[in-house]
Amino acid sequence: MTEPVSALIAPENHWALLTILFASTFLAIWLEQKYRWASKIGGAIITLVIAVVLVNLHVIPAEAPVFDDIVWGFAVPLAIPLLLIQTNLRKMHREAGRFLAIFLIGAAGTVAGAILATLLLRGALDGLPGVGAMMTGSYIGGGVNFTALSDTFKIDPTLKASATVADNLNMAIYFLILMGIAGSLWFRKKYSHPHIDDVLKNGKSGSAETLAAQYWTRKEISLKDVALDMAFSVIIVFLSKTAAGFFAGLIPADNWFLKMLNTFFGSQYVWITNFSLIWSTCFENQAASMRGAQEIGTWLIYLFFFAIGVPASIGVLLRSAPILLLFCMIIVLVNMLFCFLGGKLFRFDLEEIILASNANIGGPTTAAGMAISQGWVRLIGPCMLVGTFGYVIGTWLGILVGSLLGA
């Protein structure tokens, strides 16, 4: 979407934008490892906020090949296999199984929120049923589901761009709210919070290091490790794109059910997840020996967080479709209502509820980033796993919602 006010740095100035992208990522990581306030917010959220500030001050453009092609096209797909490399399904089934239950409660809240938001605001803007489908997929899975559903329901490009801006601004606000809940004494009185207690009891309270610095300690890594990690990631993405292309061409899209199958099996992210989980589960010794994968994958995801914040131009949102911000907020509020009420009813921990809602709305990477920043180490793997499962069911549920709403 073209900005009425030109940004200081042109979209074609790739090296200047890469400089800001990499420098902002470094600044966020440095802050979260240096200062406790930044560690509590999380470097991922700081990265996103930096991008939002820069785009709204017109320092950087709201669209550029560096963000759209390099980050979304390469960094995100390459990051997922590296982040899933330690996700052994056999070892994690107990904790992930419990986490999956609250995640699915949140997914039900997302579906209910999308239907409610569409019914409440239907007359305010044309095309809301399709947006409801898109946001259902995005707020259960992630960007891949958003893209798949926008294509499935042929969403108007302008409406899609406006929804993206509203989504990103809404998520930035939402993440800050979740961080506030995690530190709220009122919520701690209402819910059990063993992981917060563990951090307070076992953390290096006397150390000047933040939780992020303690987690990301310096590790032994060689040139061969880096080469192996990147080769593995590229191979997984290549195989996944090949499999997705094969099934997309094999399955016809003659009716809604076949179109749903085509969308699902034709998604590279579904196959990236599948192949990565097969490797980490069936070849656990080899996966465990791959040093540096988590560090490289997390850095790539920080680039992704910056790219998420880039389209969040408040000016564009106010000019195009401010109703979409309210639309997204309704979905998020209903999701949180389901998570916190369902969590209370079924006796889930506060940390599980927060991360399950985060894994719904933001996806596995934002949930993992929050778990890391808060020191909830035992929940990092489970929230990555169930958040990735959201990619699997997000498109299906989005198509279901779109079909029910008549998109």
Beta strands, then each sheet from edge to edge (+ up, - down):
end
